[in-house]
Amino acid sequence: MEFLVPSRMKVLEALRQIYPDSSRRTLQNWLAGGRISLDGKKIKHENEVVEEGQTLASVDQFRPQTTPGLKIIYEDRYLVAIDKPVGLLSVPLDEGETKRHALGMLRLHFGTDQIFAVHRIDRDTSGALLFARGKESAILLNGLFESHDLKREYLTIVEGRLSQNRGTWQCNLTELPNLDVVESPDGKVSITHFEVMRRSAKYSYLRLTLETGRKHQIRVHCQMAGHPVVGDRRYGSTENPMDRLCLHARCLTLVHPFTKKTITLSAPLPPVFQVLGGQLADI
């Protein structure tokens, strides 16, 4: 992105005009990281004066940063995506929780509250989780999720040998007061496409594509098919050999709402899956 400086001012003041939703700390970090250039030369000092007619520029895609407790897999000035670890909430369960969830950790790291959740994955599920940077980005990304105009791919290990090689699970789901999710005529339609990538003596290894994104959708669909997700005692699993839910959000593919380029945000398959399933490089 390029910005033609309209009048004499300090660099930080100009950056605030370009990125009104970003905090002072975030802009300082961008300068320190060499992400900003003035007339083609990198600039790092916030108090440096820029003159009318000069050009400030920033790169669209930044090198992923190291965030304590999180692995950032993609970042630009509109989006940030992480590989969420098992056990971490996507967002707070109540207003009192400020830090121990992915949203809070990102806001703390970037020093701004202008980071917004646009979807969720369960606490016990790992993988690709996307956040918006700025309100305009949040509106556009929420629209993509509401219209299902993106691809969400999961990998899972389920109990037993699923007989079909591929197919679709569809039903109406509703959430009960105890927070369990069940099939109900009055529920919301939920659709999951599945493909068996391989089978072992005890398990089936599935690639799943969500057409809708209801709470616990995959877990309930697997239970209803008679093949609960390994480690999912809530929805019928009788085993927990790896002390975790064997469900991983492998990737998100979408058209970037600002650059209009197709991007795929991928989270590597956790090593624990490979321990349980052998060579899973093919999925």
GIFEN-V753294 format. One record per residue. N is the residue number from 1. PHI is phi in whole degrees, 0 to 359 (none if undefined). Layout:
n=N phi=PHI
n=N phi=PHI
This chain:
n=1 phi=none
n=2 phi=241
n=3 phi=224
n=4 phi=274
n=5 phi=295
n=6 phi=279
n=7 phi=199
n=8 phi=294
n=9 phi=196
n=10 phi=280
n=11 phi=304
n=12 phi=299
n=13 phi=297
n=14 phi=296
n=15 phi=295
n=16 phi=293
n=17 phi=288
n=18 phi=285
n=19 phi=237
n=20 phi=295
n=21 phi=272
n=22 phi=265
n=23 phi=281
n=24 phi=302
n=25 phi=298
n=26 phi=299
n=27 phi=296
n=28 phi=297
n=29 phi=296
n=30 phi=296
n=31 phi=297
n=32 phi=297
n=33 phi=275
n=34 phi=74
n=35 phi=270
n=36 phi=245
n=37 phi=234
n=38 phi=239
n=39 phi=51
n=40 phi=89
n=41 phi=246
n=42 phi=298
n=43 phi=228
n=44 phi=235
n=45 phi=259
n=46 phi=293
n=47 phi=268
n=48 phi=294
n=49 phi=270
n=50 phi=249
n=51 phi=259
n=52 phi=307
n=53 phi=93
n=54 phi=285
n=55 phi=243
n=56 phi=266
n=57 phi=220
n=58 phi=226
n=59 phi=283
n=60 phi=286
n=61 phi=246
n=62 phi=261
n=63 phi=293
n=64 phi=306
n=65 phi=266
n=66 phi=273
n=67 phi=242
n=68 phi=307
n=69 phi=85
n=70 phi=225
n=71 phi=246
n=72 phi=279
n=73 phi=256
n=74 phi=201
n=75 phi=207
n=76 phi=217
n=77 phi=283
n=78 phi=250
n=79 phi=225
n=80 phi=214
n=81 phi=233
n=82 phi=235
n=83 phi=263
n=84 phi=290
n=85 phi=282
n=86 phi=299
n=87 phi=95
n=88 phi=260
n=89 phi=292
n=90 phi=287
n=91 phi=221
n=92 phi=293
n=93 phi=281
n=94 phi=210
n=95 phi=294
n=96 phi=284
n=97 phi=274
n=98 phi=243
n=99 phi=231
n=100 phi=277
n=101 phi=206
n=102 phi=299
n=103 phi=300
n=104 phi=296
n=105 phi=294
n=106 phi=291
n=107 phi=298
n=108 phi=294
n=109 phi=296
n=110 phi=272
n=111 phi=68
n=112 phi=207
n=113 phi=265
n=114 phi=269
n=115 phi=239
n=116 phi=230
n=117 phi=284
n=118 phi=242
n=119 phi=199
n=120 phi=225
n=121 phi=229
n=122 phi=302
n=123 phi=306
n=124 phi=271
n=125 phi=254
n=126 phi=257
n=127 phi=123
n=128 phi=292
n=129 phi=226
n=130 phi=253
n=131 phi=231
n=132 phi=265
n=133 phi=247
n=134 phi=100
n=135 phi=292
n=136 phi=296
n=137 phi=298
n=138 phi=299
n=139 phi=298
n=140 phi=291
n=141 phi=291
n=142 phi=301
n=143 phi=297
n=144 phi=297
n=145 phi=290
n=146 phi=293
n=147 phi=269
n=148 phi=58
n=149 phi=267
n=150 phi=197
n=151 phi=251
n=152 phi=241
n=153 phi=245
n=154 phi=239
n=155 phi=240
n=156 phi=213
n=157 phi=245
n=158 phi=243
n=159 phi=287
n=160 phi=84
n=161 phi=255
n=162 phi=295
n=163 phi=287
n=164 phi=284
n=165 phi=279
n=166 phi=200
n=167 phi=169
n=168 phi=224
n=169 phi=255
n=170 phi=217
n=171 phi=195
n=172 phi=261
n=173 phi=241
n=174 phi=221
n=175 phi=262
n=176 phi=276
n=177 phi=303
n=178 phi=277
n=179 phi=80
n=180 phi=289
n=181 phi=247
n=182 phi=222
n=183 phi=288
n=184 phi=203
n=185 phi=302
n=186 phi=269
n=187 phi=279
n=188 phi=268
n=189 phi=299
n=190 phi=224
n=191 phi=227
n=192 phi=232
n=193 phi=263
n=194 phi=232
n=195 phi=217
n=196 phi=279
n=197 phi=272
n=198 phi=194
n=199 phi=228
n=200 phi=241
n=201 phi=296
n=202 phi=245
n=203 phi=228
n=204 phi=239
n=205 phi=246
n=206 phi=245
n=207 phi=256
n=208 phi=239
n=209 phi=239
n=210 phi=274
n=211 phi=268
n=212 phi=233
n=213 phi=230
n=214 phi=281
n=215 phi=302
n=216 phi=58
n=217 phi=305
n=218 phi=298
n=219 phi=298
n=220 phi=289
n=221 phi=299
n=222 phi=295
n=223 phi=299
n=224 phi=295
n=225 phi=281
n=226 phi=86
n=227 phi=224
n=228 phi=298
n=229 phi=297
n=230 phi=302
n=231 phi=89
n=232 phi=260
n=233 phi=297
n=234 phi=298
n=235 phi=238
n=236 phi=99
n=237 phi=289
n=238 phi=256
n=239 phi=231
n=240 phi=210
n=241 phi=293
n=242 phi=250
n=243 phi=55
n=244 phi=194
n=245 phi=284
n=246 phi=273
n=247 phi=221
n=248 phi=221
n=249 phi=281
n=250 phi=287
n=251 phi=196
n=252 phi=238
n=253 phi=238
n=254 phi=207
n=255 phi=274
n=256 phi=303
n=257 phi=293
n=258 phi=248
n=259 phi=276
n=260 phi=67
n=261 phi=266
n=262 phi=282
n=263 phi=236
n=264 phi=238
n=265 phi=256
n=266 phi=247
n=267 phi=244
n=268 phi=303
n=269 phi=295
n=270 phi=299
n=271 phi=304
n=272 phi=299
n=273 phi=295
n=274 phi=291
n=275 phi=297
n=276 phi=283
n=277 phi=250
n=278 phi=76
n=279 phi=281
n=280 phi=250
n=281 phi=300
n=282 phi=283
n=283 phi=238
